[in-house]
Amino acid sequence: MQKHPRESDSAEINQQPATASAFQQEMAFVSNPEQAKRYAGQWVALDGDQVVAAGPRPKEVLAEAETRGHNDPVLHYFPLRDPDTMFWGGW
């Protein structure tokens, strides 16, 4: 009976942990009440903690980010509401 590749003694997997710094920067940015006030009612394209485009329409914001060389930005919408009020979604 053959061994499954995971069971093989000679199989070696070389995995590197993914860096989370860009994700952490983006989450810190979208969690910041000052940024929520500044960009209220707008879509923001982020690359780390850098705003690469912002505006009221997501397709236009994404297109602008791509023309600036950012092909995979994080797109986030800051709603028009008090950023100090916690919002809970659900049904």
URVENJO-V139937 format. One line per field, one symbol per residue. ss: DSSP state (H for helix, E for strand, L for the rest). phi: phi as a letter, one per 30 degrees, with the letter a starting at -180 (. if undefined). burial: 1 if it has 9 or more other ideal C-beta (glycine too) atoms within 8 Angstrom, else 0. Layout:
ss=???
phi=???
burial=???
This chain:
ss=LLLLHHHLLLLLLLLLLLLLHHHHHHHHHHHLHHHHHHLLLEEEEEELLEEEEEELLHHHHHHHHHHLLLLLLEEEEELLLLLLLLLLLLL
phi=.dddedcddddbccccdddcddddddddddddedddddceibcbccbiccdcaaldbdddddddddddjcdbddcbccddadddcdcbdlb
burial=0000000000000000000001001101110000110011011111100001111000001101110001001011010000100000000
